[in-house]
C-alpha cells in the first residue's frame, strides 16, 4: 500500500478502517503500511474504498478488466436504495419452485456470479467456486442422479414416487442449477459459500430471476460419486450450496407474515 501525498489529506480513515491495524503514520503524518504487514494484509481494499481523495493504492488488490486502473468503482448516490426500498426487496424475496420454460442468458448468469464475488468471506479468502448447468437436460440429469441416490439409500420415498410419475420434486423442473464448492480444508468454506450463494440469489431476484436452495441435490452430492463425477468436482472440494435457477412462472403480490424475532439485549 502507498499513498499519493499530493492527494492525501491525512484524514485517518485508512488507519481506522484497516481490519488488522496494518497502516501507520510516517514522519509527516501520511499513511504507510507496516514493514512486516505484507504477509498479514488480506487485500480487502478497505483502505482504497474509504479514501475520500483516491490517494491510496493497494498493489495486492487485483484489478479487473471491468474496472480498469482505478481499482475501485465509485459508489453512485443515485443508485443507493432507500431504507423502505431495501426493506421491501429483502422481505419480498421468495424461494421459487415453479419456472417458465425459458433459459437464462449466459451473460446474465455471469453478471450474477460477478456480483456474488463481493460477499464477505473469512480473511477475504473468496473460496467459492461455481458449477452451473447450461441446459434443462443437464439439470434434469442431476435430478435423476439424486433420485438414484435416494433409491439406493431408501430415503424420501415420496420424492422417488413423484419422479416415477414424471414429477420432479428434486429441482422442480428448473432450467438451471448452480452449485457452489470450495476446498474442504479452508478456513470457513461452508459459511463463505453460503454467503456467496445468498448474494447470488438476491442479485438474481433483482434481475427478475427466481432461485431456491436445492437441499436434496446438496445432500446427495456429498455421498454419491456419480453426481460429483458429472459436476467435475475437484478432489478435496465440498459442495456447500446449490441453487435452482429460472424465470418464475408466477408473480407474488404480497409479503407473508413471519414470527416475531426473538432478541436478547445485553448491557
Secondary structure, DSSP 8 states (H G I E B T S, - for coil): -EE-TTT----SHHHHH-TT--EEE-TTS-EEE-GGGTTT-----HHHHH-TTS-EE-TTS---TTTGGGSS----GGG---HHHHHHHHHH--B---B-S----HHHHHHHHHHHTTS--GGG----EEEE-SSHHHHHHHHHHHHHHHHHHT--HHHHHHHHTT--SSSTT-SEEEEEEEETTSSSHHHHHHHHHHHHHHHHHHTT-EEEE-HHHHHHHHH-HHHHHHHT--TTEEEEEEEEEE-BSS---S-------------
